[in-house]
Amino acid sequence: MIKFSFRALKAQETEMTEIRERLARLVAFPSVSGSDMGAMLDWLTAEVAPYASLCQRLPATAHCAEALLVRIGEGEGGLVLAGHLDVVPVAGQPWTGEPFTLREADGRYYGRGVCDMKGFFACALALLPQLSPLRAPLWLAISCDEEIGCLSAPRLARALREHGADGAYVWVGEPTLLQPVVAQKGITNLRTVVHGRAAHSSQVGQGASAIHAAARLVAAIEDVMRELQDEGQLDPHFDVQHASLHVGKITGGSAINIVADRCQFDWEIRHLPHETFDALRARVAARERALEAQYPGLRIETTPTTATVAALQDADNADWLALLGAHLPDAARQYVAYATEAGAYQQAGMQTLICGPGSIRQAHQADEWIETAQLSQCARVMQAVIAARCGGA
């Protein structure tokens, strides 16, 4: 016979009520990347203030949105709960309800950001009132521009080190179905502009077609990706085992009977953890120079549109992985191709893992959802890890 503890069930109900209340508040802020985050950060600051020994708002800059760094307790090291509260747009998506109003049905919460990744921080906020004095600090590192390039993560990492978080374990709460992710690819977005020479289309020899040259360069970019595969530049841990070079958008020309003098395309490089962006970029740059030599009057300019988001390497994480794994007995190490802020924290010298409630398959989708059971499990694991790493939970 299975016996249920009434006290345990009541505690779990209270826990879920606390999580739901905070998740509802977070979802209600339409925090689409690039919008004003002030009201949401004002609410967050007020929410954490009774427990915080440090609450620092990192101001917006020309390149970064405002960010928030919180410390609960004193001392050095400890545990960092890191991630973002900006979300992708909902425009044009077939939502069946209001995206910025939390809905509950069939054991799921629905709303923009519930899994990516406001649910993780709702769990953290719900736990704060339960903390007793800590022997090592608990940190919250919250960005608001992850969806447009992980822009603030490097400066949050620097701020953590400035305030004594050297040696902290960093827990990036992106949705992984609570499986520990130990490695991710890095990413850089780029824009290439091909400048040609216009002419009447009946006199093609007088011009230099930017569109034709761009088409050759797009094909050359794919060729570089195939060369990497042929050379064995692979990591079998990833579902796509090689670096990805992908052109996602192209435009050019002014009329069908004019040799195009301009063509532009946007593309990306997703490099494996053991590779560098610079090495892959150099391969494509060599193709650009070859095309310029082949077509007199042609000029090609390629510039990054985002800073390189650092890859996360499966390295220097053994102690943190052992601690997290002790509270996730069925966990299996994962490798992902999508980018997160984790690499920035690892580059700052902190043991870093990605692990959060919900599935990446629901992220960015209409009617984004997360199972309530995943949030409950996340809260229990988080409470146990805080107790083990910082004490007081």
Secondary structure, DSSP 8 states (H G I E B T S, - for coil): -----HHHHHHHHHHHHHHHHHHHHHHHS--BTTS--HHHHHHHHHHHGGG-SEEEEE---SS---EEEEEESSSS--EEEEEE--B---TT---SS-TTS-EEETTEEESTTIIIIIHHHHHHHHHGGG----SS-EEEEEES-GGGT--SHHHHHHHHHHTT-TT-EEEE---STT--EEEE-EEEEEEEEEE-B-EEGGGGGGSB-HHHHHHHHHHHHHHHHHHHHHTT---TTSSS-S-EEEEEEEEE-S-TTEE-SEEEEEEEEEE-TTS-HHHHHHHHHHHHHHHHHHSTT-EEEEEESS--B--B-S-S-HHHHHHHHHT-TT---EEESS--SHHHHHHTT-EEEE--SS-TTTTTSTT-EEEHHHHHHHHHHHHHHHHHHTS--
